Amino acid sequence: MNDFKNFFQKYGGGLIGAVIALVFACTNLYRFMIAVIFIIAGAWAGNHIQKNKESVKEKLKNFIDKM
């Protein structure tokens, strides 16, 4: 029993993550999760661009000039 406890303490997070990933894969919830990630990433990018407008303009200009 002590070996199982040590095993679960060491690898418990990975096992729980694998079970959650398996449930997402079997129920097609991964599509929902991808959509949520894109929404959060878009909101973060918009907020970042709004707050750092001049810096983003300069970086974008430099990137276009290199192309």
C-alpha positions in Angstrom: 0.0 0.0 0.0 2.9 2.3 0.8 4.3 1.7 -2.7 1.0 2.7 -4.3 0.9 5.9 -2.2 4.4 6.8 -3.3 3.6 6.1 -6.9 0.5 8.2 -6.8 2.3 11.1 -5.1 5.0 11.0 -7.7 2.8 10.5 -10.8 -0.7 11.5 -9.6 -0.9 14.8 -11.6 0.1 13.0 -14.8 -2.4 10.2 -14.3 -5.2 12.7 -13.6 -4.2 14.8 -16.7 -4.2 11.6 -18.8 -7.7 10.6 -17.7 -9.0 14.1 -18.3 -7.4 14.2 -21.8 -8.9 10.8 -22.5 -12.4 12.0 -21.5 -12.0 15.1 -23.7 -10.8 13.0 -26.7 -13.7 10.5 -26.3 -16.4 13.1 -26.0 -15.1 15.6 -28.6 -14.7 18.2 -25.9 -11.3 19.0 -27.3 -13.0 21.1 -30.0 -14.7 23.2 -27.3 -11.4 23.5 -25.4 -9.6 24.6 -28.6 -12.3 27.3 -29.2 -12.0 28.5 -25.6 -8.2 28.7 -26.0 -8.5 30.7 -29.2 -11.0 33.1 -27.6 -8.7 33.7 -24.6 -5.6 34.1 -26.9 -7.5 36.6 -29.1 -8.7 38.6 -26.1 -5.2 38.7 -24.7 -3.7 39.7 -28.0 -6.2 42.5 -28.5 -5.6 43.8 -25.0 -1.8 43.7 -25.4 -2.0 45.5 -28.8 -4.3 48.2 -27.3 -2.1 48.8 -24.3 1.2 48.7 -26.3 0.1 50.3 -29.5 3.3 52.1 -30.4 5.6 49.2 -29.5 3.5 46.8 -31.6 3.5 49.2 -34.6 7.3 49.5 -34.4 7.7 45.7 -34.2 5.3 45.1 -37.1 7.0 47.8 -39.2 10.4 46.2 -38.6 9.0 42.7 -39.4 7.5 43.9 -42.7 10.7 45.7 -43.6 12.7 42.5 -43.2 10.4 40.7 -45.6 
